[in-house]
Amino acid sequence: MSASRLTSRFTLPVLVCLCVLAPSPAPAAPGDATYSVTFDVTWSAITHPQSFPVNAHFSGLVGGTHNGAIQFWTPGTLASLGLQRMAEWGQQTTLAGEVQAAIDAGTGGSALLGPAIATLPGSAAMSFTATTEFPLVTLTTMIAPSPDWFVGVRNLDLRPGGAWVDELTVDLYPWDAGTDSGANYTSGDQPTTPHVPVFAIAGAPFTPGAPLGTFTFRLEEVASVPSATTLSARAYPNPFNPRVTIAWRAPQGAPLRVSVHDAAGRLVREVWRGEAAADEGQSVWDGRDETGRTMAAGSYIYVVEAGAERTSGRLTLVK
């Protein structure tokens, strides 16, 4: 579990969809977070009495995790084909395909598919993994029946400020995908030509200010980060002539220095200095000192320093 834990609640408009059960989350890498999300429905003839449909339900959940370089739907812009088919038909496949395209392009992390809610009242839940590279989540579901209405979250950051949110509840309000012009839940198919941008539904047939439900995201587990690599080093071939490779394992990002000294401890050559860009690295000493002079045969000492850690070993230069 992360050292810093955040709990919050805020209000957003939401999305809905028809369903296939979500696949089990892939094993989490160090630092990645496993979340559960629960969709609790409050939409009813009591909260939204105007023309409430007798067969009210929600389609399967569909969305994905991603970074800020991609958006799967945005208020004020035209709906993608995937959003349109989700909002009009409750279809998951096309929007899930758009998420997969983002994954292939390096802007998406994983596609999310969850169950439908066939009868109301009801709830649905699923689990997924958010990664440090893809901490944003977009999740939608169709309001059914309806022309093209949905609820959902978009670009929801589960790791603001670098700390995974412990629990987050979002109120869900209705959106119009802008692709069908029906005014009532059971309106016939009336394609909007041309399409208009996605917009929030502020009035009938919904009750203004009354959410249709909530998404609650709960942090279940954060994959543990292994302890920093312990510094180690070796030299080969040894004895050597005329070159020897000094290889090391060191904490990534640590200031690193590799040097060679004579048997009395005097510096002969600084072989490498910099930051350990990876856990493992190596450098070559060519048997010469700082001025380029070839050193005599004999015993030398190599020293590898990484941050506060230090290790050393003996070298034998032969002629």
C-alpha positions in Angstrom: 0.0 0.0 0.0 1.4 3.4 -0.8 2.7 5.5 2.0 0.5 8.4 1.1 -3.3 7.6 0.9 -5.9 9.8 -0.5 -9.7 9.7 -0.1 -12.0 11.9 -2.1 -15.4 12.4 -3.7 -16.5 14.6 -6.5 -19.2 14.9 -9.1 -18.8 14.2 -12.9 -21.2 13.3 -15.7 -20.9 9.5 -16.5 -21.1 6.7 -19.2 -22.8 3.2 -19.6 -22.5 0.0 -21.8 -23.8 -3.7 -22.5 -21.5 -6.4 -21.5 -19.0 -9.2 -21.4 -17.4 -10.1 -18.0 -14.0 -8.3 -17.6 -10.9 -10.5 -17.9 -8.9 -11.1 -14.8 -6.3 -8.3 -14.3 -2.8 -9.1 -15.4 -0.2 -9.6 -12.6 0.8 -6.2 -11.3 4.4 -4.9 -11.8 6.1 -3.3 -8.8 4.4 -0.1 -7.9 1.2 -0.8 -9.9 -2.2 -0.8 -8.2 -5.1 -3.2 -8.2 -8.5 -1.5 -8.0 -12.0 -2.6 -7.7 -14.8 -0.4 -9.1 -18.4 -0.8 -8.1 -21.3 0.7 -10.1 -24.2 1.4 -7.7 -27.4 2.5 -9.5 -29.8 5.1 -7.9 -31.7 5.8 -11.1 -35.4 4.9 -10.4 -39.0 6.0 -10.9 -38.6 7.8 -7.5 -35.5 9.8 -8.4 -36.4 10.4 -12.0 -40.2 10.0 -12.3 -40.7 11.6 -15.7 -41.5 8.8 -18.2 -39.3 6.3 -16.4 -39.1 3.2 -18.6 -40.4 -0.1 -17.4 -37.4 -2.0 -18.6 -34.7 0.3 -17.3 -31.2 -1.2 -17.3 -27.5 -0.5 -18.0 -25.2 -2.1 -20.6 -21.9 -3.7 -19.9 -19.1 -1.5 -18.6 -16.4 -0.6 -21.2 -13.3 1.6 -21.1 -9.6 1.5 -20.4 -6.6 2.8 -18.5 -4.4 5.3 -20.3 -2.2 8.3 -20.0 -2.9 11.9 -20.8 -1.9 11.6 -24.5 -5.3 10.0 -25.4 -9.0 10.7 -24.7 -11.7 8.3 -25.6 -14.5 10.9 -25.3 -14.6 14.6 -24.6 -17.5 17.0 -24.0 -17.8 19.5 -26.8 -16.2 17.1 -29.4 -17.8 14.6 -31.7 -18.2 11.0 -30.4 -16.0 8.3 -31.8 -17.7 5.3 -33.5 -16.9 3.3 -30.4 -18.7 5.8 -28.1 -21.6 6.0 -30.5 -22.2 2.3 -30.6 -21.8 2.0 -26.8 -24.3 4.9 -26.2 -26.9 3.8 -28.9 -26.6 0.0 -28.7 -24.7 -0.8 -25.5 -22.0 -2.5 -27.7 -18.6 -2.9 -26.0 -16.5 -4.2 -28.9 -15.8 -1.1 -30.9 -14.9 1.1 -28.0 -12.7 -1.7 -26.6 -11.0 -1.8 -30.0 -10.3 1.9 -29.8 -8.7 1.3 -26.4 -6.6 -1.6 -27.9 -5.5 0.8 -30.7 -4.2 3.2 -27.9 -2.4 0.3 -26.2 -0.7 -0.5 -29.5 0.3 3.1 -29.9 1.7 3.3 -26.4 -0.9 5.6 -24.9 -3.2 3.0 -23.4 -2.6 0.5 -20.6 -5.4 -2.0 -20.7 -9.0 -2.5 -21.9 -11.7 -2.7 -19.2 -14.9 -4.8 -19.7 -17.4 -5.3 -17.0 -20.9 -6.7 -16.4 -24.3 -5.2 -17.3 -27.0 -4.4 -14.8 -30.1 -6.1 -16.3 -32.7 -5.0 -13.6 -32.9 -2.1 -11.2 -32.0 -1.5 -8.5 -28.7 -3.1 -8.9 -24.9 -2.9 -8.8 -22.0 -4.3 -10.8 -18.3 -4.6 -9.9 -15.0 -5.4 -11.6 -11.3 -5.3 -10.8 -8.5 -3.9 -12.9 -4.8 -2.9 -12.7 -3.7 0.7 -13.1 0.0 1.3 -13.7 2.3 4.2 -12.9 2.6 4.7 -16.6 -1.2 4.6 -17.3 -2.9 5.9 -14.1 -6.0 7.4 -15.8 -9.2 5.5 -16.2 -12.1 6.0 -18.6 -15.2 3.9 -18.0 -18.7 4.1 -19.6 -22.1 2.4 -19.8 -25.3 3.0 -21.8 -28.5 4.2 -20.1 -31.0 1.8 -21.5 -33.4 2.2 -23.1 -32.4 5.5 -24.6 -31.5 7.1 -28.0 -27.8 7.7 -27.3 -27.5 8.4 -23.6 -24.8 7.2 -21.2 -22.9 7.7 -18.0 -19.2 7.4 -17.3 -15.9 8.9 -16.2 -13.2 10.1 -18.4 -9.5 10.8 -17.7 -10.0 10.0 -14.0 -6.6 10.2 -12.3 -6.1 7.5 -9.7 -2.6 8.7 -8.9 -2.7 12.5 -8.4 0.5 13.9 -7.0 2.2 10.5 -7.3 0.2 8.7 -4.7 -2.6 6.1 -5.4 -6.0 7.2 -4.3 -7.3 5.0 -1.5 -11.0 5.4 -2.3 -12.9 7.7 -4.8 -16.6 8.0 -5.4 -17.9 9.7 -8.5 -21.6 10.8 -9.0 -22.8 9.9 -12.4 -25.0 12.2 -14.5 -26.4 11.6 -18.0 -24.6 12.5 -21.2 -25.8 12.6 -24.8 -23.5 11.2 -27.5 -24.9 13.6 -30.1 -25.6 10.9 -32.6 -29.3 10.3 -32.3 -32.1 13.0 -31.9 -34.7 11.0 -29.9 -36.1 13.0 -27.0 -37.5 10.2 -24.9 -36.2 6.9 -23.5 -38.1 4.8 -26.1 -37.8 7.2 -29.1 -37.4 5.4 -32.4 -34.1 5.6 -34.3 -33.6 9.2 -35.4 -29.9 9.7 -36.5 -28.6 13.2 -35.9 -27.2 14.5 -39.2 -24.6 15.8 -39.0 -23.6 14.6 -35.5 -23.3 17.2 -32.8 -20.6 17.2 -30.0 -21.1 15.2 -26.8 -23.0 17.2 -24.2 -24.4 16.9 -20.7 -28.2 16.4 -20.4 -29.4 19.1 -18.0 -33.1 18.5 -18.1 -36.0 16.2 -19.1 -36.5 13.3 -18.9 -34.0 13.3 -16.1 -34.4 15.1 -12.8 -31.8 18.0 -12.7 -29.3 17.5 -9.9 -30.1 13.9 -9.3 -27.4 11.4 -10.2 -28.2 8.1 -11.8 -25.6 6.3 -9.7 -22.0 6.2 -8.6 -18.7 4.6 -9.4 -16.7 3.8 -6.4 -13.0 3.0 -6.9 -11.2 1.3 -4.1 -7.5 0.5 -3.9 -7.1 -3.2 -3.1 -3.3 -3.6 -3.4 -0.1 -2.0 -4.6 2.5 -4.4 -5.9 5.6 -4.2 -3.7 8.7 -2.6 -5.0 11.8 -4.7 -4.5 14.5 -3.3 -2.4 17.3 -1.4 -4.1 20.0 -3.5 -5.7 23.0 -4.2 -3.4 26.3 -3.1 -5.0 28.5 -5.8 -6.3 31.3 -5.9 -8.9 33.7 -8.4 -10.6 36.6 -8.1 -13.1 37.4 -10.4 -16.0 39.7 -11.7 -17.4 41.9 -11.6 -14.3 44.9 -11.9 -14.6 44.7 -9.7 -17.7 46.8 -8.2 -20.5 46.2 -5.6 -21.8 42.5 -5.0 -20.9 40.2 -5.9 -18.1 36.4 -5.5 -17.9 35.0 -4.2 -14.6 31.3 -5.1 -14.3 28.9 -4.0 -11.6 25.4 -4.3 -10.3 24.3 -1.1 -8.5 21.1 0.8 -7.5 19.7 2.4 -10.7 20.1 6.2 -10.6 22.9 6.1 -8.0 26.0 8.3 -8.6 28.6 5.8 -9.8 32.4 5.9 -9.9 34.9 3.2 -11.0 38.6 3.7 -10.4 41.9 1.7 -10.4 44.5 2.2 -7.7 48.0 0.8 -7.2 48.9 -1.6 -4.4 49.7 1.4 -2.2 46.2 2.9 -2.7 47.3 5.7 -5.0 44.9 6.6 -7.8 46.0 5.3 -11.2 43.0 5.9 -13.4 39.3 6.9 -13.1 37.7 4.5 -15.4 34.1 5.6 -15.3 32.0 8.3 -13.6 28.3 9.1 -14.0 24.9 7.9 -13.0 23.9 4.2 -13.0 21.3 4.4 -15.9 20.5 0.7 -15.4 21.0 -1.9 -12.6 23.9 -3.5 -14.5 26.9 -1.9 -16.3 30.5 -2.3 -17.2 33.6 -0.4 -18.2 37.1 -1.4 -19.5 40.5 -0.5 -18.1 43.2 -0.6 -20.8 46.2 -0.9 -18.3 47.1 2.8 -18.7 47.2 5.7 -16.2 45.6 9.1 -16.5 48.4 10.4 -18.8 48.1 7.4 -21.1 51.3 5.7 -19.8 51.3 1.9 -19.9 51.4 0.5 -16.3 53.9 -2.1 -15.2 52.9 -5.7 -14.5 51.8 -6.2 -10.9 48.8 -6.0 -8.6 46.2 -3.2 -8.7 42.9 -2.6 -7.0 39.7 -1.6 -8.6 37.1 0.4 -6.6 33.4 0.8 -7.5 31.4 3.4 -5.6 27.6 3.8 -5.9 26.2 6.5 -3.6 27.2 5.5 -0.1 28.1 2.0 -1.0 31.6 0.8 -2.0 33.2 -2.4 -3.1 36.6 -3.3 -4.4 38.7 -6.2 -5.7 42.3 -7.1 -6.8 43.6 -7.0 -10.4 46.7 -8.7 -11.7 48.3 -7.2 -14.8 50.7 -9.6 -16.6 53.1 -9.0 -19.4 
